[in-house]
Amino acid sequence: MRALTEAEARVIAVLLAARPDRERERLRLVNVPRSTYHAVRRRAYEEGWLQDRYVPHPVPLGFPVVSFVLVRPYADRFEDLVRALVADPGAVVVWTGAQVALAVLFHAKPAQPRKLVERIESAKLAAAPVVITVRAEGPHVPVYFDFEGLWTHLAGLDGTLAYPHGLGGGADGVDPESGPAPTLTSHQRWAISELLRRPFVAVDVGRGGHLVGPFGLPFSQRRILQRGWIVHRTILDPSKLPPYAGRAADQVVLLSGTPRSGARPELLFGSLTRDSRVFPFLFAVGPDRWLLGALGGSGPPPAETVASRRPVLPTLREYLEGIEIVQEDAANVSARIDHRYDRLLPSEPTSKPKNVG
């Protein structure tokens, strides 16, 4: 596998930021010729290094409960466990590796994730899973599959543009103090459904993955994005990304722990990124357990960070206890459900509703 060039590293960084900048601003930030930018962007999607998704705020869709399930399957029941995870109607992400499976579930009621756990336990598909269930109205998922911080560090670039992107939290009309979000109109549901399906429709019609971003969307869909009900994201696939400057993000690390008394998640995040130079792509903060996902790399870290970098485990021990860590080769991690938020809405009519407005 060939190594990435400096131009490719820079373009990947600005794309992972997923900022709603005009192309002129992106070209300024990436500092490469226009033709190089377009060639690298197209290649990044064709090679599967990057993919675009439209990620919904769970609450307007009627799914205020989000669960993260981390489970170690029994070797002889591996595929049975996968089928159980994939069959859950709220599953939007399911990753499996040789040692562990990770699922993200959106649900309407807090009790619903328990049904999946009971099925796993009663059928003896795996060891007791770690389940972190949070309300999506609050800032309980401060980092949600955001790889920009990791990539800018790995590539030795200066700073990030938008990291971290979270899930849920505050949005227009979503306030935990004011009760449920307003019911969507039929036109809003249509606009959201079309956005969630947009990357997959593009594949079906042979349109390049680099062409499904938010530029040129109709007003109704731009309005959905402006309200924060949907966000456009660019997501990295570490199993396919070549190394850069002798460094590769080829290890997926998932860890969970019980927060110590008085521990604050924002302080742990700050210490990890500032002192240990670790940039989680996933951080879920439950009442009894926290979950972090990060990428480890082979090859030496950037030279300027070696002397000042604090070891990761002592940082974690300051905030968490009962720490469990699983590490997988990125090449062994498979996305059985790959950010399929379109599963959350029933089939919509193919024609646009008449009540446009």
BELRAJO-V699322 format. One record per residue. N is the residue number from 1. RES is the residue in three letters. BURIAL is + if it has 24 or more other C-alpha atoms within 12 Angstrom, else -. Layout:
N	RES	BURIAL
N	RES	BURIAL
This chain:
1	MET	-
2	ARG	-
3	ALA	-
4	LEU	+
5	THR	-
6	GLU	+
7	ALA	+
8	GLU	+
9	ALA	+
10	ARG	+
11	VAL	+
12	ILE	+
13	ALA	+
14	VAL	+
15	LEU	+
16	LEU	+
17	ALA	+
18	ALA	+
19	ARG	+
20	PRO	+
21	ASP	-
22	ARG	-
23	GLU	-
24	ARG	-
25	GLU	-
26	ARG	+
27	LEU	+
28	ARG	-
29	LEU	+
30	VAL	+
31	ASN	-
32	VAL	+
33	PRO	-
34	ARG	-
35	SER	-
36	THR	-
37	TYR	+
38	HIS	+
39	ALA	-
40	VAL	+
41	ARG	+
42	ARG	+
43	ARG	-
44	ALA	+
45	TYR	+
46	GLU	-
47	GLU	-
48	GLY	+
49	TRP	+
50	LEU	+
51	GLN	+
52	ASP	+
53	ARG	+
54	TYR	+
55	VAL	+
56	PRO	+
57	HIS	+
58	PRO	+
59	VAL	+
60	PRO	+
61	LEU	+
62	GLY	+
63	PHE	+
64	PRO	+
65	VAL	+
66	VAL	+
67	SER	+
68	PHE	+
69	VAL	+
70	LEU	+
71	VAL	+
72	ARG	+
73	PRO	+
74	TYR	+
75	ALA	-
76	ASP	-
77	ARG	-
78	PHE	+
79	GLU	-
80	ASP	-
81	LEU	+
82	VAL	+
83	ARG	+
84	ALA	+
85	LEU	+
86	VAL	+
87	ALA	-
88	ASP	+
89	PRO	+
90	GLY	+
91	ALA	+
92	VAL	+
93	VAL	+
94	VAL	+
95	TRP	+
96	THR	+
97	GLY	+
98	ALA	+
99	GLN	+
100	VAL	+
101	ALA	+
102	LEU	+
103	ALA	+
104	VAL	+
105	LEU	+
106	PHE	+
107	HIS	+
108	ALA	+
109	LYS	-
110	PRO	-
111	ALA	-
112	GLN	+
113	PRO	+
114	ARG	+
115	LYS	-
116	LEU	+
117	VAL	+
118	GLU	-
119	ARG	-
120	ILE	+
121	GLU	-
122	SER	-
123	ALA	-
124	LYS	-
125	LEU	+
126	ALA	+
127	ALA	+
128	ALA	-
129	PRO	+
130	VAL	+
131	VAL	+
132	ILE	+
133	THR	+
134	VAL	+
135	ARG	+
136	ALA	+
137	GLU	+
138	GLY	+
139	PRO	+
140	HIS	+
141	VAL	+
142	PRO	+
143	VAL	+
144	TYR	+
145	PHE	+
146	ASP	+
147	PHE	+
148	GLU	+
149	GLY	+
150	LEU	+
151	TRP	+
152	THR	+
153	HIS	+
154	LEU	+
155	ALA	+
156	GLY	+
157	LEU	+
158	ASP	-
159	GLY	+
160	THR	+
161	LEU	+
162	ALA	+
163	TYR	+
164	PRO	+
165	HIS	+
166	GLY	+
167	LEU	+
168	GLY	+
169	GLY	+
170	GLY	+
171	ALA	+
172	ASP	-
173	GLY	+
174	VAL	+
175	ASP	-
176	PRO	-
177	GLU	-
178	SER	-
179	GLY	-
180	PRO	-
181	ALA	+
182	PRO	-
183	THR	-
184	LEU	-
185	THR	-
186	SER	-
187	HIS	+
188	GLN	+
189	ARG	+
190	TRP	+
191	ALA	+
192	ILE	+
193	SER	+
194	GLU	+
195	LEU	+
196	LEU	+
197	ARG	+
198	ARG	+
199	PRO	+
200	PHE	+
201	VAL	-
202	ALA	-
203	VAL	-
204	ASP	-
205	VAL	-
206	GLY	-
207	ARG	-
208	GLY	+
209	GLY	+
210	HIS	+
211	LEU	+
212	VAL	+
213	GLY	+
214	PRO	+
215	PHE	-
216	GLY	-
217	LEU	-
218	PRO	-
219	PHE	-
220	SER	+
221	GLN	+
222	ARG	+
223	ARG	-
224	ILE	+
225	LEU	+
226	GLN	-
227	ARG	-
228	GLY	+
229	TRP	+
230	ILE	+
231	VAL	+
232	HIS	+
233	ARG	+
234	THR	+
235	ILE	+
236	LEU	+
237	ASP	+
238	PRO	+
239	SER	+
240	LYS	+
241	LEU	+
242	PRO	+
243	PRO	+
244	TYR	+
245	ALA	+
246	GLY	-
247	ARG	+
248	ALA	+
249	ALA	+
250	ASP	+
251	GLN	+
252	VAL	+
253	VAL	+
254	LEU	+
255	LEU	+
256	SER	+
257	GLY	+
258	THR	+
259	PRO	+
260	ARG	-
261	SER	-
262	GLY	-
263	ALA	+
264	ARG	-
265	PRO	+
266	GLU	-
267	LEU	-
268	LEU	+
269	PHE	+
270	GLY	-
271	SER	+
272	LEU	+
273	THR	+
274	ARG	+
275	ASP	+
276	SER	+
277	ARG	+
278	VAL	+
279	PHE	+
280	PRO	+
281	PHE	+
282	LEU	+
283	PHE	+
284	ALA	+
285	VAL	+
286	GLY	+
287	PRO	-
288	ASP	-
289	ARG	+
290	TRP	+
291	LEU	+
292	LEU	+
293	GLY	+
294	ALA	+
295	LEU	+
296	GLY	+
297	GLY	+
298	SER	-
299	GLY	-
300	PRO	-
301	PRO	+
302	PRO	+
303	ALA	-
304	GLU	-
305	THR	-
306	VAL	-
307	ALA	-
308	SER	-
309	ARG	-
310	ARG	-
311	PRO	-
312	VAL	+
313	LEU	-
314	PRO	-
315	THR	+
316	LEU	+
317	ARG	-
318	GLU	+
319	TYR	+
320	LEU	+
321	GLU	-
322	GLY	-
323	ILE	+
324	GLU	+
325	ILE	+
326	VAL	+
327	GLN	+
328	GLU	+
329	ASP	+
330	ALA	+
331	ALA	-
332	ASN	-
333	VAL	+
334	SER	+
335	ALA	+
336	ARG	+
337	ILE	+
338	ASP	+
339	HIS	+
340	ARG	+
341	TYR	+
342	ASP	+
343	ARG	+
344	LEU	+
345	LEU	+
346	PRO	-
347	SER	-
348	GLU	-
349	PRO	-
350	THR	-
351	SER	-
352	LYS	-
353	PRO	-
354	LYS	-
355	ASN	-
356	VAL	-
357	GLY	-
